[in-house]
Structures are given as C-alpha cells and as structure tokens.
Amino acid sequence: MVLRSVALCLALSASTLTACAIPAGLMDAFGENVIPEVDESANAYNQDLRWGRVRQAAAQMPADQQEQFFALFDEDQSTFHFTSVEVLSAIPRSIDGREVDVLVAWEYYSPPALVERKLRQKQVWTFLKLERRWEVAPDLGVFEAVVATRANSAPVPAAPER
C-alpha cells in the first residue's frame, strides 16, 4: 500500500517537475508574444466585402480610411457586385512578421452591365500588438479607378421605339 502511494506521488510530481523544466522561450509559442497568421483575418475581411457586409469589413481598417471605404462600397449604391475573391499571396514585409503584403484577386460586375471583370488589389496588413488583432490598409485606388472610369463613360443609349 505504501509503495502504491509513493508511486502515485512520484507520477504526479513528475509532471510538475517537467513543466518547470520547460524553457521560457518555448512557452512564448503558446503565449502573448506569438503573432497569429494573417490568413484568417484576410479571408474574413475579403469575404465580408464580397458578400456586402461593409460595416464588418470596415471594422478591420484604420478609422481614417473608413469614410473613403464607405463612399466606395455603400450598401445601397455600390458599383461593385463581387462574384469571387481569392487571396493570391501573403508576403511578410518585416522580419518579425507584424506587417504582411497580401495580393487579392477580385471578380465583379457593375450593373446594368453583366460583364464580369477582374482586378488585383494590394492590402497591407499590420498586427496591432496591444489589441492582439490584424488591421488592413487596402489599396482603394484600384476600385476608385473603376468608379472614375464608369463616371466618365457615356450612358448606354436607349432602345429605339418601334
């Protein structure tokens, strides 16, 4: 009986001693110094925009870009109806991995035309350590160019009456 008690105490204390022997550097892999992958945040942002969840997408942007973003993707009058989005690449900009360049391919159409068009957009993602989240600074210029081109184009002539 005493032998069983000693064996049980040794088994329980072995796990405690093992945990104390783990270096602090290895514990950082499970702690707050680890930067999560950007993929999940980038996919969530791009899918939110694709499906018209403009407010949710804007929540991942800096406040100073949100007004311009809402002007482009207003839920009632949007020029863009996205049919697909794909993250093509994610390349770290810094050694510590806190900044990542993401290249995204969009497919969309602009009513009344049903011609599907494609464009590529660069997004710069930055990890905010204090908030423990990723923030995106998208290149909205590619979308603004589409809006400007459409505004400068001549209207489609009406069908002649018979």
C-alpha positions in Angstrom: 0.0 0.0 0.0 2.8 2.4 0.9 4.6 1.5 -2.3 1.5 2.5 -4.3 1.2 5.8 -2.5 4.9 6.6 -3.2 4.5 5.6 -6.9 1.4 7.8 -7.2 3.2 10.8 -5.6 6.2 10.3 -7.9 3.9 10.2 -11.0 2.1 13.4 -10.0 5.3 15.3 -9.1 7.0 14.2 -12.4 4.5 16.2 -14.4 5.1 19.2 -12.2 8.9 19.0 -12.5 8.7 18.6 -16.2 6.5 21.7 -16.6 9.1 23.7 -14.5 11.9 22.5 -16.7 10.4 23.9 -20.0 12.4 27.0 -21.0 10.5 30.3 -21.1 11.2 30.7 -24.8 9.2 27.6 -25.6 6.3 28.9 -23.5 6.2 32.0 -25.7 4.9 29.8 -28.5 1.7 29.5 -26.5 1.7 33.0 -25.0 1.0 36.5 -26.0 4.3 37.1 -27.9 3.1 34.9 -30.8 1.7 36.7 -33.8 -1.3 34.8 -35.3 -1.3 34.0 -39.0 -2.8 36.8 -41.2 -4.8 34.3 -43.3 -7.8 34.1 -41.1 -8.2 37.9 -40.8 -7.6 38.5 -44.5 -10.1 35.9 -45.5 -12.7 37.3 -43.1 -12.2 40.8 -44.4 -12.4 39.9 -48.1 -15.4 37.6 -47.6 -17.2 40.3 -45.7 -16.6 42.8 -48.5 -17.6 40.2 -51.1 -20.9 39.5 -49.5 -21.7 43.1 -48.9 -21.0 43.1 -45.1 -19.4 46.5 -45.5 -19.6 47.5 -41.8 -17.9 44.3 -40.7 -15.1 44.7 -43.2 -14.6 48.4 -42.2 -14.1 47.3 -38.6 -10.7 45.8 -39.6 -9.5 49.1 -41.1 -7.9 52.2 -39.6 -10.6 54.8 -38.8 -9.1 57.4 -41.2 -9.8 55.1 -44.2 -13.3 54.1 -43.3 -15.1 57.1 -44.7 -13.4 56.6 -48.1 -14.3 52.9 -47.9 -18.0 53.6 -47.2 -18.1 56.0 -50.1 -16.9 53.3 -52.5 -18.9 50.4 -51.1 -22.1 52.0 -49.9 -24.5 49.1 -49.4 -27.3 50.8 -51.4 -25.5 52.2 -54.4 -22.4 50.1 -54.8 -20.8 49.9 -58.2 -19.4 46.5 -57.4 -21.2 43.2 -57.2 -18.4 40.7 -56.4 -18.6 37.2 -57.7 -15.4 35.8 -56.2 -12.3 36.8 -54.2 -9.1 34.9 -53.8 -6.0 35.6 -51.8 -3.1 35.0 -54.2 -0.2 35.6 -51.9 0.9 36.8 -48.4 4.5 38.1 -48.2 5.9 39.4 -44.9 7.3 42.9 -45.1 9.2 42.8 -41.8 11.4 40.2 -40.1 9.1 40.0 -37.1 6.1 39.3 -39.3 4.0 42.2 -38.0 3.4 43.6 -41.5 2.3 41.5 -44.4 1.6 42.4 -48.1 -1.4 40.4 -49.3 -2.3 40.3 -53.0 -6.0 39.7 -53.7 -7.8 38.9 -57.0 -11.4 40.2 -57.3 -14.0 39.3 -59.9 -17.0 41.6 -60.1 -19.7 43.1 -62.4 -21.3 46.5 -62.4 -25.0 46.7 -63.2 -26.6 47.2 -65.6 -23.8 45.5 -67.5 -23.3 41.8 -66.7 -19.8 41.6 -68.0 -17.6 40.1 -65.3 -14.3 42.0 -64.8 -11.2 41.2 -62.8 -8.8 43.3 -60.8 -6.0 42.8 -58.3 -5.6 44.7 -55.1 -2.7 45.0 -52.7 -3.5 45.0 -49.0 -1.1 45.8 -46.2 -1.9 44.0 -43.0 -0.4 45.2 -39.7 -0.6 43.3 -36.4 -1.6 45.6 -33.6 0.1 44.1 -30.5 -1.9 45.9 -27.9 -5.2 45.0 -29.4 -4.0 41.5 -30.5 -5.6 41.7 -33.9 -4.7 42.4 -37.6 -5.6 45.7 -39.3 -5.8 46.2 -43.1 -4.8 49.2 -45.1 -6.2 48.3 -48.5 -5.2 50.0 -51.8 -8.6 51.5 -52.6 -7.2 53.2 -55.7 -7.9 50.3 -57.9 -11.6 50.5 -57.0 -11.6 54.3 -57.3 -10.2 54.0 -60.8 -13.2 51.8 -61.8 -15.7 54.2 -60.3 -14.0 57.2 -62.1 -13.9 55.3 -65.5 -17.6 54.5 -65.1 -18.5 58.1 -64.2 -16.7 59.4 -67.3 -18.2 56.9 -69.7 -21.2 57.8 -71.9 -24.6 56.4 -70.9 -26.0 53.5 -72.8 -28.4 54.7 -75.5 -32.0 53.7 -75.1 -33.5 51.2 -77.5 -35.3 52.9 -80.4 -39.0 52.9 -80.3 -40.9 50.9 -82.9 
